[in-house]
Each structure stands twice: as C-alpha cells, then as structure tokens.
Amino acid sequence: MKKFMIVALFAVFGLSGCAVLKSDVGYAFVNKTTNHESFVAGSATKKGTACATNILGIVAEGDSSIAAAKKNGRISTVVYTDYTVENYAFVYGKRCTIVHGR
C-alpha cells in the first residue's frame, strides 16, 4: 500500500506541471523558443518581456501575457511575438512572452 501511495503521489505531481511543452528530446527537461508569431508588417524598434513561473504546478507567480509584455516594453503596436518555455523535471517551470513592436 505504501508503494502505491508513493507512485500515486509522483503521478499527481508529474501530471500537474503548468509549463509543460512538447519537446523533441522529451518532456522532463525543456528549454525551447518558438518561432515568431507575426501580427503586422514592418520593423520592430522596441522589445518587452513578461514571464510567469511555477513550482510543482502548485505555486505560480507572474503574468506572461502579451498585454503585460507590451506594458513592460512600452509598446503600442505589436509586430511579432516569441515564446520561451523552460521546464526542469516537472519541478520548476518558466514561460516568457517576448513582444517586439513599436
């Protein structure tokens, strides 16, 4: 019974991570940047970043929204966005939104 409880506990924590992203090298250790998501044509002169972190999928902090990144970079028009995700053994996760604009 004790072994079952330990396995169940690890399964619950392993399946509850918020910053999990499919990776070509597996799920436990991820450090990945996605391609640009374009919104309007033109060149970007400013950059804003907003990040959110979590521990075990339970303790979360931060705001990784496009609106928060626009505010941090003092951007009024978004040209394109990037996203980065880090995940270390489902214990610590971090997701950042990087907004490029003018």
N, CA, C and O of each residue as an XYZ file, in Angstrom:
408
protein
N       0.817     -1.192      0.000
C       0.000      0.000      0.000
C       0.864      1.261      0.000
O       0.542      2.251     -0.657
N       1.968      1.205      0.749
C       2.846      2.369      0.834
C       3.473      2.681     -0.528
O       3.573      3.847     -0.909
N       3.900      1.638     -1.270
C       4.479      1.850     -2.599
C       3.452      2.472     -3.545
O       3.784      3.359     -4.332
N       2.211      2.008     -3.466
C       1.154      2.564     -4.313
C       0.956      4.044     -4.032
O       0.795      4.829     -4.967
N       0.964      4.438     -2.779
C       0.780      5.844     -2.403
C       1.921      6.703     -2.930
O       1.689      7.822     -3.390
N       3.142      6.200     -2.871
C       4.293      6.950     -3.380
C       4.201      7.121     -4.883
O       4.439      8.214     -5.397
N       3.859      6.054     -5.599
C       3.704      6.129     -7.056
C       2.565      7.081     -7.423
O       2.698      7.869     -8.360
N       1.462      7.018     -6.705
C       0.333      7.911     -6.973
C       0.719      9.364     -6.726
O       0.327     10.243     -7.494
N       1.473      9.628     -5.679
C       1.918     10.990     -5.374
C       2.807     11.533     -6.486
O       2.627     12.673     -6.916
N       3.754     10.746     -6.954
C       4.619     11.179     -8.050
C       3.816     11.390     -9.330
O       4.101     12.321    -10.084
N       2.834     10.560     -9.588
C       2.000     10.716    -10.780
C       1.208     12.013    -10.727
O       1.101     12.713    -11.733
N       0.654     12.340     -9.568
C      -0.111     13.582     -9.428
C       0.787     14.781     -9.659
O       0.417     15.685    -10.408
N       1.956     14.815     -9.039
C       2.861     15.941     -9.221
C       3.417     15.989    -10.639
O       3.600     17.076    -11.187
N       3.685     14.854    -11.235
C       4.239     14.817    -12.585
C       3.255     15.260    -13.645
O       3.664     15.784    -14.681
N       1.988     15.066    -13.417
C       0.975     15.428    -14.400
C       0.368     16.802    -14.151
O      -0.528     17.219    -14.885
N       0.836     17.507    -13.136
C       0.216     18.783    -12.799
C       1.053     19.995    -13.184
O       0.674     21.115    -12.842
N       2.178     19.824    -13.883
C       3.018     20.954    -14.258
C       2.324     21.883    -15.240
O       1.680     21.416    -16.180
N       2.444     23.191    -15.037
C       1.750     24.162    -15.886
C       2.569     24.563    -17.105
O       1.996     24.977    -18.113
N       3.867     24.456    -17.044
C       4.700     24.939    -18.142
C       5.293     23.776    -18.921
O       6.489     23.766    -19.214
N       4.476     22.812    -19.253
C       4.940     21.651    -19.996
C       4.708     21.894    -21.477
O       3.601     22.248    -21.885
N       5.733     21.709    -22.276
C       5.650     21.901    -23.719
C       6.249     20.695    -24.409
O       7.291     20.193    -23.986
N       5.607     20.221    -25.467
C       6.123     19.075    -26.200
C       7.506     19.402    -26.751
O       7.725     20.465    -27.331
N       8.415     18.487    -26.562
C       9.789     18.688    -26.985
C      10.257     17.485    -27.783
O       9.762     16.374    -27.597
N      11.214     17.711    -28.673
C      11.781     16.621    -29.451
C      12.676     15.721    -28.608
O      12.958     14.590    -29.004
N      13.127     16.205    -27.452
C      14.049     15.441    -26.621
C      13.392     14.917    -25.357
O      14.090     14.386    -24.493
N      12.098     15.041    -25.214
C      11.399     14.542    -24.041
C      10.681     15.649    -23.314
O      10.737     16.813    -23.711
N      10.012     15.281    -22.252
C       9.194     16.234    -21.525
C       9.835     16.737    -20.240
O       9.503     17.834    -19.791
N      10.715     15.997    -19.647
C      11.205     16.343    -18.316
C      12.103     17.575    -18.311
O      12.028     18.382    -17.384
N      12.936     17.735    -19.307
C      13.833     18.881    -19.351
C      13.614     19.613    -20.665
O      13.996     19.121    -21.727
N      13.006     20.779    -20.594
C      12.652     21.529    -21.790
C      13.236     22.927    -21.687
O      13.130     23.579    -20.648
N      13.845     23.380    -22.754
C      14.267     24.768    -22.887
C      14.077     25.090    -24.361
O      14.947     24.794    -25.181
N      12.947     25.692    -24.701
C      12.575     25.819    -26.094
C      12.035     27.213    -26.380
O      11.303     27.784    -25.572
N      12.403     27.754    -27.534
C      11.873     29.023    -28.024
C      11.074     28.746    -29.280
O      11.556     28.071    -30.189
N       9.851     29.265    -29.338
C       9.021     29.048    -30.513
C       9.320     30.091    -31.574
O       9.926     31.125    -31.292
N       8.895     29.812    -32.786
C       9.084     30.738    -33.902
C       8.218     31.972    -33.730
O       7.317     32.012    -32.893
N       8.511     32.975    -34.541
C       7.770     34.223    -34.487
C       6.305     34.014    -34.836
O       5.958     33.221    -35.711
N       5.464     34.740    -34.133
C       4.053     34.830    -34.486
C       3.825     36.270    -34.902
O       3.796     37.158    -34.050
N       3.662     36.522    -36.204
C       3.579     37.880    -36.734
C       2.167     38.432    -36.634
O       1.185     37.703    -36.779
N       2.082     39.732    -36.384
C       0.797     40.409    -36.295
C       0.637     41.464    -37.381
O      -0.396     41.510    -38.048
N       1.649     42.318    -37.568
C       1.597     43.349    -38.607
C       2.944     43.401    -39.309
O       3.959     42.974    -38.759
N       2.946     43.927    -40.527
C       4.194     44.075    -41.277
C       4.962     45.279    -40.742
O       4.382     46.206    -40.177
N       6.253     45.243    -40.930
C       7.090     46.361    -40.511
C       8.205     45.905    -39.601
O       8.334     44.723    -39.284
N       9.010     46.869    -39.185
C      10.143     46.541    -38.326
C       9.831     46.917    -36.881
O       9.084     47.858    -36.612
N      10.409     46.175    -35.979
C      10.218     46.412    -34.546
C      11.392     47.205    -34.001
O      12.546     46.914    -34.318
N      11.100     48.205    -33.183
C      12.159     49.022    -32.581
C      12.219     48.857    -31.069
O      13.179     49.293    -30.434
N      11.188     48.223    -30.484
C      11.139     48.032    -29.033
C      10.903     46.561    -28.714
O      10.414     45.795    -29.544
N      11.265     46.185    -27.480
C      11.104     44.799    -27.043
C      10.621     44.796    -25.598
O      11.167     45.505    -24.753
N       9.605     44.004    -25.320
C       9.095     43.849    -23.958
C       8.980     42.389    -23.601
O       8.645     41.563    -24.449
N       9.255     42.061    -22.347
C       9.232     40.677    -21.886
C       8.372     40.559    -20.636
O       8.407     41.428    -19.764
N       7.602     39.479    -20.552
C       6.815     39.169    -19.362
C       6.928     37.673    -19.101
O       6.788     36.872    -20.025
N       7.180     37.286    -17.850
C       7.394     35.876    -17.508
C       6.503     35.442    -16.347
O       6.116     36.244    -15.496
N       6.196     34.161    -16.343
C       5.484     33.530    -15.237
C       6.229     32.258    -14.868
O       6.743     31.561    -15.743
N       6.291     31.953    -13.586
C       6.988     30.760    -13.114
C       6.048     29.929    -12.248
O       5.058     30.431    -11.717
N       6.379     28.655    -12.118
C       5.635     27.802    -11.201
C       6.561     26.750    -10.618
O       7.576     26.378    -11.209
N       6.178     26.287     -9.448
C       6.906     25.220     -8.768
C       5.914     24.101     -8.500
O       4.907     24.303     -7.821
N       6.200     22.924     -9.035
C       5.370     21.731     -8.911
C       3.957     21.925     -9.432
O       3.068     21.136     -9.110
N       3.736     22.952    -10.226
C       2.397     23.209    -10.722
C       1.448     23.705     -9.657
O       0.243     23.800     -9.891
N       1.980     24.024     -8.485
C       1.145     24.451     -7.360
C       1.344     25.925     -7.061
O       0.375     26.677     -6.965
N       2.590     26.340     -6.914
C       2.922     27.730     -6.606
C       3.240     28.447     -7.908
O       4.249     28.148     -8.547
N       2.402     29.380     -8.306
C       2.587     30.113     -9.553
C       2.724     31.600     -9.257
O       2.102     32.130     -8.336
N       3.563     32.265    -10.069
C       3.788     33.688     -9.874
C       4.095     34.321    -11.221
O       4.800     33.731    -12.040
N       3.572     35.517    -11.454
C       3.891     36.273    -12.647
C       2.764     36.285    -13.662
O       1.751     35.601    -13.514
N       2.974     37.087    -14.698
C       1.997     37.262    -15.775
C       2.765     37.225    -17.086
O       3.555     38.125    -17.367
N       2.540     36.192    -17.890
C       3.260     36.062    -19.159
C       2.380     36.411    -20.351
O       2.562     35.868    -21.441
N       1.432     37.311    -20.148
C       0.523     37.683    -21.229
C       1.177     38.678    -22.185
O       2.168     39.327    -21.852
N       0.597     38.780    -23.377
C       1.080     39.742    -24.359
C       0.868     41.163    -23.833
O       1.708     42.038    -24.040
N      -0.250     41.385    -23.157
C      -0.537     42.720    -22.607
C       0.526     43.147    -21.591
O       0.948     44.303    -21.585
N       0.958     42.223    -20.737
C       1.993     42.553    -19.748
C       3.325     42.840    -20.438
O       4.041     43.758    -20.040
N       3.661     42.069    -21.459
C       4.912     42.301    -22.188
C       4.870     43.634    -22.932
O       5.875     44.343    -22.989
N       3.708     43.981    -23.506
C       3.555     45.289    -24.170
C       3.781     46.417    -23.173
O       4.472     47.390    -23.472
N       3.197     46.282    -21.992
C       3.338     47.310    -20.955
C       4.790     47.442    -20.511
O       5.290     48.556    -20.356
N       5.472     46.314    -20.304
C       6.876     46.341    -19.860
C       7.801     46.964    -20.895
O       8.804     47.578    -20.534
N       7.477     46.815    -22.183
C       8.315     47.371    -23.240
C       7.830     48.703    -23.776
O       8.421     49.259    -24.702
N       6.741     49.222    -23.190
C       6.126     50.475    -23.656
C       5.841     50.409    -25.160
O       6.223     51.294    -25.926
N       5.164     49.343    -25.550
C       4.865     49.080    -26.955
C       3.382     49.338    -27.201
O       2.531     48.891    -26.432
N       3.078     50.065    -28.280
C       1.679     50.310    -28.633
C       1.224     49.418    -29.782
O       0.057     49.028    -29.826
N       2.120     49.085    -30.718
C       1.787     48.229    -31.856
C       2.696     47.007    -31.842
O       3.918     47.137    -31.909
N       2.103     45.826    -31.755
C       2.869     44.576    -31.742
C       3.166     44.157    -33.172
O       2.259     44.051    -33.997
N       4.458     43.917    -33.466
C       4.867     43.434    -34.784
C       4.930     41.906    -34.774
O       4.364     41.262    -35.658
N       5.611     41.318    -33.789
C       5.638     39.864    -33.648
C       5.977     39.481    -32.221
O       6.479     40.299    -31.450
N       5.698     38.229    -31.875
C       5.965     37.726    -30.528
C       6.796     36.454    -30.594
O       6.761     35.721    -31.582
N       7.533     36.210    -29.538
C       8.256     34.955    -29.321
C       7.836     34.420    -27.965
O       7.406     35.179    -27.098
N       7.960     33.108    -27.781
C       7.663     32.482    -26.502
C       8.814     31.565    -26.125
O       9.351     30.858    -26.978
N       9.194     31.573    -24.862
C      10.197     30.629    -24.374
C       9.586     29.850    -23.215
O       8.843     30.401    -22.403
N       9.906     28.573    -23.152
C       9.419     27.716    -22.080
C      10.593     26.925    -21.535
O      11.369     26.345    -22.295
N      10.721     26.903    -20.210
C      11.718     26.080    -19.538
C      10.984     25.188    -18.548
O      10.061     25.639    -17.870
N      11.389     23.925    -18.463
C      10.794     23.007    -17.505
C      11.881     22.045    -17.053
O      12.546     21.419    -17.879
N      12.058     21.929    -15.766
C      13.095     21.071    -15.214
C      12.454     20.001    -14.341
O      12.102     20.252    -13.188
N      12.307     18.812    -14.900
C      11.811     17.621    -14.203
C      10.464     17.865    -13.535
O      10.193     17.307    -12.471
N       9.628     18.681    -14.138
C       8.294     18.986    -13.637
C       8.305     19.635    -12.251
O       7.269     19.699    -11.589
N       9.450     20.107    -11.819
C       9.551     20.762    -10.522
C       9.466     22.270    -10.690
O       8.720     22.938     -9.974
N      10.229     22.806    -11.636
C      10.263     24.247    -11.871
C       9.943     24.521    -13.331
O      10.530     23.908    -14.222
N       9.024     25.432    -13.579
C       8.672     25.801    -14.941
C       8.652     27.308    -15.095
O       8.311     28.033    -14.160
N       9.020     27.779    -16.279
C       9.024     29.213    -16.560
C       8.587     29.417    -18.003
O       9.085     28.747    -18.908
N       7.652     30.348    -18.221
C       7.181     30.681    -19.563
C       7.283     32.183    -19.728
O       6.780     32.945    -18.902
N       7.938     32.607    -20.806
C       8.114     34.032    -21.085
C       7.515     34.374    -22.446
O       7.622     33.604    -23.400
N       6.891     35.528    -22.513
C       6.391     36.080    -23.759
C       7.259     37.270    -24.092
O       7.438     38.164    -23.266
N       7.802     37.289    -25.303
C       8.656     38.377    -25.746
C       7.943     39.065    -26.905
O       7.701     38.455    -27.947
N       7.612     40.334    -26.716
C       6.876     41.103    -27.712
C       7.816     42.101    -28.373
O       8.520     42.848    -27.693
N       7.822     42.109    -29.694
C       8.604     43.066    -30.474
C       7.620     43.995    -31.165
O       6.654     43.538    -31.776
N       7.855     45.277    -31.072
C       6.926     46.228    -31.683
C       7.483     47.630    -31.759
O       8.693     47.853    -31.728
N       6.554     48.571    -31.859
C       6.950     49.972    -31.936
C       5.991     50.835    -31.151
O       6.159     52.054    -31.096
